[in-house]
């Protein structure tokens, strides 16, 4: 499928600089541009590639001013990266999609299946489950008893949705993710650890994306909730009774302990750890590998363990590198002090 610069500019409300009839049929990175490809320039570090790229059309921000000859047609927009995302979404939506239930799928007789649904081979839809309109269930997915999957939601291969859990509309859950496994609840006893039944559920609201092999545990009682628009990377652990606010993003290997409450529009770098039973405010940014042991105010930026303000962390890190030399110097000063004390004692007894 081909699109002209004119069609693209109309769709993303851009301004064309160059040939409005230039056409594209694929996407590429700017440094790997080929004829017939559309690319973008958003990071100034890549600016030099725009003068040599072979791509036919380049999306640029409106404030971009060329400093040399460019052979590609430019489309100037408010935000090149955001416009690219819109175009890639349109491209993805234009691809033909399968519908229907594969003969090798297992669908319970009392499961409710919406319109234009695809259920792939070896998928299992158990008793009382509900699959919304236009949902896309890839092979080897399991949707447990009485679980619900919303309209337009995509479950990639080997996703497991445990019984009674609810997934909203327009969600994307990637391969191997587990929604609603038991929370880590055990009561110590004289003979070991007694399992505490996890009788709650997991709720994933609309437009949430969950990465491969991420786990969102069910609640001990009540619900673990991931609110609307949140994006979770691969290999994340969301423990029982956690609540993640809307539009929060978390990079790979984040771990949230039980009953923590995370605010809206937060950003967590990779391997951030959050202690249980604490509250993180809205718009909190946390650097990679940081640990948060206590409540955090809205608007905070944190880094390190325990997590502190980034500038303070940077200064502390600079001091940390000098600790061996400082330790040696401290030892030398202690010896000098002891010698001085000995001298003072001799003077006192003289």
N, C-alpha and C positions, 0 to 999 in steps of 0.2 A: 504494500500500500504506500503510495507516494503523497506527500503534502508539499505545497508550494510555500515560499516565504510569505506570500500575501495571506494565504489561509492561516498559517501559523501566527502571524502578527495580529490578525483579527481575533484569533482565539485567546491570545494572551495579552491583547491590548498593547502591542509593541509598535515601535517606529522602525521602518526598514531603511537601512543605508546600503544601497547596492541594488542588485537585480531582484525585483519582487517575484519574478517567475522562476527563480532558482528552486529546485526540488530536492527533497531528501526522502530516504526510505529506511534509514537506520540511525542509531546513535553511536557516538564514539567519544573517547577522551580527547581533549584538545591536542595533546602531543601525539596521538595516534590517529588523527583525522584522515579520512579518505573521502574521495568524491562521492556524493550522495548521502553523506552523513551530517547530522546535526550535532553540535557540541556547544559548550558554554565556557565562559570565563567569569569566575567569581573571586578567585584567590589571586591577589596581585603577584604572587610568586610565579604564576604561570603566564604572565602577560607576554613574555617573549615568544611563546609558542603561537600567538595569534598571527604573527607576521610570516610564519612558515607553514601553518597547518593547511592540509589539503581538504579539510571539511568544507562542505558547500555553504552551510549556514552556521553562524556563531551567535549565541545569545550573550549579550553584554549588559552591564548596568548602564543606566542613562548618563551617568557622569564619566563614562569611559571616553577618553580623547586619544585617538591613534597618534603615534609618533613616527609612523612609517607606513609603507604601502601594505594594504591587506587585500588579498584576492577573494576572500570569502565574503558573502553577503552577511551583514550584521543586522540583528534585530535588537534594538535597545528597549529595555524594560526596567521597571523599578527594582526588581530583584531577580537576577539571572538564575540563581539556584532554585528559587521557588517556582519560577516559570518552567524550568526544566522538569521539576517534579510533576507539574500539571500536565505537561506534554507526555511524559513517560506513563503517567496514569491513563491518559487518553489512549496511548498506543497499546497499553496492556488490555484496556477494556475492549479495544477493537479486535482483539484476537478471538477466533471462534472458540467456544467452550462446549464441553460435553454436557449432556443432560441425560437423565434417566438412571435407573438402578441396574448395575451390572448383575448378571445372573449368578455370579460367585459371591455377591454380597449377602450378608445375613441381616434381614430386617424383620423385627418382631411384628406379628400381625396387628397388634394394637398400637404400634408406633405411628405418630402422625407426621407425614412427610408433605412439605409444601410444594409449590409449583416450581418448575424449571430447576429442580434439584439434581445434582449429580452425586451418586454414591458409588465409589469405585470397588473393584474386586477385593474380597476378603475384609471389607469394612464390616463392623458389627454394630447394629443399632438395636439396643435392647428394649425390653418391655416398657411402654409408656413414654418413651423418649419423643421429643418434638424437634423436628428439623424445619427451620423456616424457609421461606421462598428464596430461590436463587442461591441457596447454600451449596458449597462445593466440598464434598467429603472424599478425600483421597483414599487410596488403598490402605488397608490395615489400620484404619482408625477405629477406635472403640468409643461409642457414646453409651454410657451406662443407663440403668433403669431410671426413668422419670427425669433424666437430664434434658436441658433445653439448649438448642443452638439457634441463634437468631438469623434474620434475613441477611443474605449476602455474605455470610461468614464463611471463611475458608479454613478447613482443618487439613493440614498437610500429613503425609504418611506417618503412621505410628503415634499420632496424637491419642492420648487417653483422657477422656472426660468421665470422671467417676459419677456414680449415681447421685441424682438430685441436684447436681450443680447446674448453674445457669450461665450461658455465654450470650452476650448481646448481639446487636446487629453490626454488620460491616467490620467484624473482627478478623484478624489473621493470626493463626496459631501455627507455628512452624514445627517441623518434624521432631518427634520424640518428646514434646512437651507433655507434662502431666498436670491436669487440672483436677484438684480435689482429692489427692492422696491424703492419708491420715497425717494430722499434725503430730509433732514429736512430743507426745505426752505420756509420761511414765511416773508412777508414784513409788518412791523407794520403800522397801519393806525388809524385814529380817531375812527373807529368802531371795532377795533380788529386787527386780523392778516390775511392778504390776502395771500393765497397760491401761491407760485411761481411754475409754471409748471416745472417738471423735465423731460426735453426732451432728455437728453443724454442716454447713455447705460452703462452697466457693461461688462467688458472683463475679463475673467479668462483664463490665458494662460495655456500651457501644464504642466502636472504633478503637479498640485496644489491639495492639500488636504484641505478640509474645514470641520470643526467639526459641530456637531449637534447644531441646533438653532443659528448658526452664521448668521449675516446679512451683505451683501455687497451691499450698496445702489447704485442706478444708478446716473449718473451725472446730474447736472442741465443743462449743455451743454457739449458736448464732451463725455468723458468716464472716469469712475472709473476703474482702472486697477490693477489687481493682477498678477504680473509677474511670469514667469516660476519657478517651483520648490518650491514655497512658501507653508508653512504649517501653517494653522490656526486652533487653538483649538476650543473647544465648546464655545458658548456664547460670541462671539467677535462681536464688532460693527465697521464696516468700512464705514465711511460716504461718502457723495457725493464728487466726483472729487478727492478722495484720490488716490495716486499711491504707491503701495507697491513693492519694488524692489525684484528681483529674489532671491530665496533661503533664504528668511527671515522667521523666525519662531516666532509665538506669542502664549503664553499660555492663558488659559481661562480668560475671562472678560476684555481683553484689549479693550480700546476704542480709536479710531483714529478719530479726528474731521475733518470737511470738508476741502478739498484742501491741506491737509498735504502730504508731499512727503517723503516716507520712503526709505532708501537706500537698497543695496544688502547685503545679509548675516548678517542681524541684528538679535538679539535675545532679545525678550521682555518677561519678567516674567509676572505672573498673575496680573491682575488689573492695569496694566500700563495705564496711560492716556496721550494722546498726543494732544496738542492744535492745532487749525486749522491754515492753511496758513503758516506752518513752514516747514523747511527742516531738515531731519535727515540723516546724512551721511552714508556711507557704514561701515559694520562691527562694528556697535554700539551695545553694550550690556547694557540692562537696567534691574535693579533689580525689584522684585515684588512690586506693589503698588506705584511705582514712578510716578511723574508727570513731563512732559517735556513741559515747557511753551514757549521755544524759539528754534532757530536753534541750531543744534548740529553737531560738526565736526566728520568726519570719524575716526573710531578707538577708540571712547570714550567709557568709562565704567561709568555708572551713577546709582545713587540710591537716594531715598528720594524725598521730595517735598519742594521747587523745586529741581529737580534732580541734584546731585553733585557727585564728584568723591567718590567711595565707601569708601576709607580709611578716607576721610574727614567726610563722613556721619557717619561712625562708631565712630569717635572721638566726633562728635557733639551729637550723641545719648548718649554717656557716660556722657557728660556734662548735657544733658537734664534730666537725672535721678536725678542729684544732684541739680536741680534748686530750689526745695522747701527749702533745707538747705541753699543754697547760698542766697536765698531771705531773709530768716530769719537773716542770718549773715549780709547782707547788711543793713537791718533795724536796727540791733544793732549798726553797725558802724555809721550809720547816726545819731542815738541818741547820741553816744559818741562825734561825730563831733559838734553837736549842743551845747552840754555841754561845750566843749572846746571853742567854739565861745563866749558863755556867759561869761566864765572865762576871756577871752581876753578882752571883752568889759569892765568888772569890773576893770581890770588892767589899761585900758586906761583912765577910768574916775577917778581913784584914785589919 
